[in-house]
Amino acid sequence: MSKEMTDHTPATTDQHEDRSGWLATGAGVIGALAMTSCCILPLVLVSLGVTGVFIGQLTALYAYKWVTLSFAAAALAYGFWKAYRPVPTDACARPIDRGLMRGLLWGALLVVLLALAFPALSPFLLTF
């Protein structure tokens, strides 16, 4: 093999790992948003002034809460694993800043926990 081909191998592997980490983070964020679709999203839409019959139909998604929770938990677990696992340092590899990835994952985890706790907390929140 030529020297040019061997020089690009670590960067390509590094870019692949970076892409899969960002895909896992995006899947976690999408899973968190899916968790809010039955409970929190209709409340947010109504508070922003969005009205319509479709808002009432979003409560039908509550039956799929455990499916979306399973998807969100798996995506968040994989995302946290990709964001916090030690990366082997290579002389040619460019270090990846994972701060934004970690912040998005923690935010998505908080949204999932809020969506899980919302049915229990909603009577207290709606009395104000």
C-alpha positions, 0 to 999 in steps of 0.5 A, a space after each residue: 500500500 502507498 503511504 497516502 492510503 495508510 494516512 487516511 485510514 484513522 481519519 476515516 474511522 474517526 469520522 465514522 465513529 463521530 457520525 454514528 455518535 451523532 446519529 445516536 444522539 439524534 435518535 435519542 432526541 427524536 425518541 424524547 420528542 416522541 415521548 412528549 407527543 401524547 402529553 406535553 406536546 399538546 399542552 405546549 401547542 395550546 399554550 403557543 396558540 395552536 388550535 385544531 382537532 389534531 391536538 385532541 388526536 395526539 392523546 391517542 398516542 398515549 397507547 404507544 408510550 411504552 414503545 416510544 419509551 423503549 426506542 428513546 431508552 435504547 437510543 439514549 443508552 447507545 448515545 451515552 455510550 458513544 459520548 462517554 466511552 474512552 476513545 483510543 488516541 492515535 497520532 493521526 486522529 483528530 480529537 472530537 469535542 463531545 460537549 454538544 453531544 453530551 449536552 443534547 443527550 442530557 437534555 433529551 434524558 430530562 425530557 424523557 423523564 419529564 414525559 414519564 412523570 407528567 401524568 403524575 405531576 399534571 394534577 398539581 400543575 393544572 391547579 395553578 
